[in-house]
Each structure stands twice: as structure tokens, then as C-alpha cells.
């Protein structure tokens, strides 16, 4: 009976976490974006997740690993995984919605990158929640909660960091590529560091994870406030 409900439970939990963060972050935008664009970017983030998994599998095999094994990747491997995911989440916005007329203020770069990240995390969560819900509903809910405050939030924060540098690149056109590269590098390293700390599984690593997430929340909030001030001066 439980097995037959696995797809439904996993989908609800995966989408629930992403939609909860989506509602929260959209309230931060003083000029709400068109729902059709928000949904398109969210769907784009979902669509690139399987591509990321395939590319990550190829990267892992290139390093001598076997896809689907429990072998703990190195920090170098995690950096490759993170780079793939950050590039794909960014591409959804850079190659799509950034050319829209509604993409009309710097803060939009951050907001749409966040939406793309939430779409990506929704599909990723589905794969990660399948096995826990297979064991028990309680365990599945527990893992879903951990991913809500952990992996899903991490995706949002690293994409927001990249979105901030993308926004600066839109303001300082002569430095666009440099700023995007800087943002991508920073987002990748933060993402890889988070994943590496999770595997250490010690009290110290848990404290460091908390410090990392809280620091990123404060940094992203400061970035968002700065872009809003820039938009206010330009108005």
C-alpha cells in the first residue's frame, strides 16, 4: 500500500519545499514578476535537473567512480557537481527570461535565479525522497524537513549569490563576463563546501553547516537590499 503511494508522497514533499520558499522569496520583490515567467523559469529549473544528473554521472565516471555507488566523493568531485548545477540553473535565466521586457531591474536577476533554483531543487528532492518514503512516511517527512532547511535552501542561496553578480554585470556592462565568472566561482565553492561538510557527519561539521547557511542568508539579504537601493535610485 505504501509503495503504491510513493510517487505521490515524494512529489508532494518535493514540490512543497520548493513552493514554500518560492512564496517567501516572491514576497521580497516589491514589483511582482508575471506569473507566466515565474512558472516558466521554475519549470526550466525542473527541466535541467535530469541533465545535471547525467552530466554529474559522466563527471563521476571520469574521476573513476561508478554512478549510483555509495562511495564518498572528494571535494574536487563535489566542486564539479556544484559547477554543473550552478551553470544549468543560471542558463535557465541567462538564455531565457533575461531577454524579456519584464526583466527590467537588477534585482530581477536574483529573483529569477532563486526561482530557477527552486525548480531544480524540486526535482532533485523527488529523487532523494523516494527511498526515505519507501521506508516509512515518518522517515520521509523527516528527510524532507532536513532538505527544506538544508539542500533546498542551499540551492536558493548559492543561486542568489550568482544572481547578485549577474545583476552587477547588467549594471556594469563592461565587466559583465568577469562578474558572472566571479559569481559562478563563488557559488560553486560554497555549494561544494556545503556538500563536503554534510559527509563529514560530526558535531563540528553540523556547527559549520549552520554557520555557513546563516552567513549566506545574511549575505544574500544584504545583496538583495543593495540591489533594491540601486533600483530605487534609478527610478
C-alpha positions as CSV (number, residue, x, y, z in Angstrom):
1,X,0.0,0.0,0.0
2,X,2.8,2.4,1.0
3,X,4.8,1.5,-2.2
4,X,1.8,2.5,-4.4
5,X,1.7,5.9,-2.8
6,X,5.4,6.6,-3.1
7,X,5.3,8.8,-6.3
8,X,2.5,10.9,-4.8
9,X,4.2,11.4,-1.4
10,X,7.6,12.1,-2.9
11,X,6.1,14.6,-5.4
12,X,4.1,16.4,-2.7
13,X,7.1,16.6,-0.3
14,X,9.5,17.7,-3.1
15,X,7.2,20.4,-4.5
16,X,6.0,21.5,-1.1
17,X,9.5,22.5,0.0
18,X,10.2,24.5,-3.2
19,X,6.8,26.2,-3.3
20,X,7.1,27.2,0.4
21,X,10.4,29.0,-0.4
22,X,9.0,30.3,-3.7
23,X,6.2,32.1,-1.9
24,X,8.6,33.6,0.7
25,X,11.0,35.0,-1.8
26,X,8.4,36.3,-4.2
27,X,7.1,38.5,-1.3
28,X,10.6,40.1,-1.2
29,X,10.1,41.5,-4.7
30,X,8.4,44.9,-4.4
31,X,7.4,44.7,-8.1
32,X,6.0,41.1,-8.6
33,X,7.0,39.4,-11.7
34,X,4.5,38.0,-14.2
35,X,3.3,34.6,-13.1
36,X,3.8,33.1,-16.5
37,X,7.5,34.0,-16.4
38,X,7.9,32.8,-12.8
39,X,6.3,29.4,-13.7
40,X,8.4,29.2,-16.9
41,X,11.6,29.7,-15.0
42,X,10.5,27.3,-12.3
43,X,9.7,24.7,-15.0
44,X,13.1,25.4,-16.6
45,X,14.8,24.7,-13.4
46,X,13.0,21.4,-13.1
47,X,13.8,20.5,-16.8
48,X,17.6,20.9,-16.4
49,X,17.8,18.7,-13.3
50,X,17.9,15.4,-15.2
51,X,20.6,16.9,-17.5
52,X,22.6,17.8,-14.4
53,X,22.3,14.2,-13.1
54,X,23.6,12.8,-16.4
55,X,26.5,15.2,-16.6
56,X,27.4,14.6,-12.9
57,X,27.3,10.9,-13.6
58,X,29.7,11.4,-16.5
59,X,32.0,13.6,-14.3
60,X,32.0,11.0,-11.6
61,X,32.9,8.2,-14.1
62,X,35.7,10.4,-15.5
63,X,37.1,10.5,-12.0
64,X,37.0,6.7,-11.8
65,X,33.7,6.4,-9.8
66,X,30.6,4.4,-10.6
67,X,27.3,6.1,-10.7
68,X,24.8,5.0,-8.1
69,X,27.5,3.7,-5.6
70,X,27.8,4.8,-2.0
71,X,31.5,5.9,-2.4
72,X,32.0,9.3,-0.9
73,X,33.1,11.8,-3.5
74,X,36.1,14.1,-2.9
75,X,35.9,17.9,-2.6
76,X,37.2,18.1,-6.1
77,X,34.4,15.8,-7.3
78,X,31.8,17.9,-5.3
79,X,33.2,21.0,-7.0
80,X,32.5,19.5,-10.4
81,X,29.0,18.5,-9.3
82,X,28.3,22.0,-7.9
83,X,29.7,23.7,-11.1
84,X,27.4,21.7,-13.3
85,X,24.3,22.5,-11.2
86,X,25.1,26.2,-10.9
87,X,25.7,26.6,-14.6
88,X,22.5,24.9,-15.5
89,X,20.4,26.9,-13.0
90,X,22.0,30.1,-14.4
91,X,21.4,29.1,-18.0
92,X,17.7,28.9,-17.5
93,X,17.6,32.6,-16.7
94,X,20.5,33.9,-18.8
95,X,19.4,32.1,-22.0
96,X,15.7,32.7,-21.5
97,X,13.9,35.2,-19.3
98,X,16.8,37.8,-19.2
99,X,15.8,38.8,-22.8
100,X,12.2,39.5,-21.7
101,X,10.8,43.0,-21.4
102,X,9.7,42.2,-17.8
103,X,13.4,41.6,-16.9
104,X,13.7,45.3,-16.2
105,X,15.6,45.9,-13.0
106,X,18.8,44.4,-11.5
107,X,17.0,42.7,-8.6
108,X,15.2,40.5,-11.2
109,X,18.4,38.6,-11.8
110,X,18.5,37.4,-8.2
111,X,14.8,36.7,-8.0
112,X,14.7,34.6,-11.2
113,X,17.8,32.7,-10.3
114,X,16.1,31.9,-7.0
115,X,13.1,30.6,-8.9
116,X,15.2,28.5,-11.2
117,X,17.0,27.0,-8.1
118,X,13.7,26.1,-6.5
119,X,12.5,24.3,-9.7
120,X,15.9,22.5,-9.8
121,X,15.6,21.5,-6.1
122,X,12.0,20.2,-6.5
123,X,13.1,17.5,-8.9
124,X,16.3,16.8,-7.0
125,X,14.3,16.4,-3.8
126,X,11.9,13.9,-5.5
127,X,14.9,11.6,-6.3
128,X,16.3,12.0,-2.7
129,X,12.9,11.4,-1.0
130,X,11.9,8.3,-2.9
131,X,13.9,5.9,-0.7
132,X,13.1,7.5,2.6
133,X,9.3,7.4,1.9
134,X,9.8,3.8,0.9
135,X,11.0,3.0,4.4
136,X,8.2,4.9,6.2
137,X,6.2,8.1,5.9
138,X,7.7,9.4,9.1
139,X,11.2,9.0,7.9
140,X,10.3,10.5,4.5
141,X,8.8,13.6,6.3
142,X,12.0,13.9,8.4
143,X,14.3,13.8,5.4
144,X,12.0,16.3,3.6
145,X,12.3,18.7,6.5
146,X,16.1,18.4,6.6
147,X,16.2,19.1,2.8
148,X,13.9,22.0,3.3
149,X,16.3,23.8,5.6
150,X,19.4,22.3,4.1
151,X,19.8,21.4,0.4
152,X,16.8,23.4,-0.9
153,X,17.9,26.5,1.0
154,X,21.5,26.0,-0.2
155,X,20.3,25.9,-3.8
156,X,18.4,29.1,-3.3
157,X,21.3,30.9,-1.6
158,X,24.1,29.9,-4.0
159,X,21.9,30.9,-7.0
160,X,21.1,34.2,-5.2
161,X,24.8,34.9,-4.9
162,X,25.3,34.2,-8.6
163,X,22.2,36.3,-9.3
164,X,23.7,39.2,-7.5
165,X,26.9,39.2,-9.5
166,X,24.8,38.7,-12.7
167,X,22.8,41.8,-11.7
168,X,26.1,43.8,-11.1
169,X,27.1,42.6,-14.6
170,X,24.0,44.0,-16.1
171,X,24.7,47.3,-14.4
172,X,28.4,47.4,-15.3
173,X,28.2,46.2,-18.8
174,X,32.0,46.4,-19.4
175,X,32.6,43.8,-16.6
176,X,29.6,41.5,-17.3
177,X,31.5,38.3,-18.0
178,X,34.1,38.9,-15.3
179,X,31.4,39.4,-12.7
180,X,29.4,36.4,-13.8
181,X,32.5,34.3,-13.7
182,X,33.3,35.6,-10.2
183,X,29.7,34.8,-9.0
184,X,29.8,31.4,-10.6
185,X,33.1,30.5,-8.9
186,X,31.9,31.7,-5.5
187,X,28.6,29.9,-5.8
188,X,30.3,26.7,-6.9
189,X,32.8,26.8,-4.0
190,X,30.1,27.5,-1.4
191,X,27.9,24.7,-2.8
192,X,30.8,22.2,-2.8
193,X,31.8,23.2,0.7
194,X,28.2,22.5,2.0
195,X,28.1,19.1,0.4
196,X,31.5,18.2,1.8
197,X,30.6,19.2,5.3
198,X,27.4,17.0,5.2
199,X,29.5,13.9,4.5
200,X,31.8,14.6,7.5
201,X,28.8,14.0,9.8
202,X,30.3,15.3,13.0
203,X,29.2,17.9,15.6
204,X,31.8,20.3,14.3
205,X,30.6,19.9,10.7
206,X,27.0,20.5,11.8
207,X,28.0,23.7,13.5
208,X,30.0,24.8,10.4
209,X,26.9,24.0,8.2
210,X,24.8,26.2,10.4
211,X,27.3,29.0,10.3
212,X,27.6,28.7,6.6
213,X,23.8,28.8,6.0
214,X,23.2,31.7,8.4
215,X,26.1,33.6,6.9
216,X,24.8,33.1,3.4
217,X,21.3,34.2,4.5
218,X,22.7,37.4,5.9
219,X,24.9,38.0,2.8
220,X,22.0,37.4,0.4
221,X,19.8,39.7,2.4
222,X,22.5,42.4,2.1
223,X,22.9,41.8,-1.6
224,X,19.1,42.0,-2.1
225,X,18.9,45.2,-0.1
226,X,21.7,46.8,-2.1
227,X,20.1,45.9,-5.4
228,X,16.8,47.4,-4.2
229,X,18.6,50.6,-3.3
230,X,20.1,50.7,-6.7
231,X,16.7,50.2,-8.3
232,X,15.3,53.0,-6.1
233,X,18.0,55.5,-7.2
234,X,17.4,54.6,-10.9
235,X,13.6,55.1,-10.6
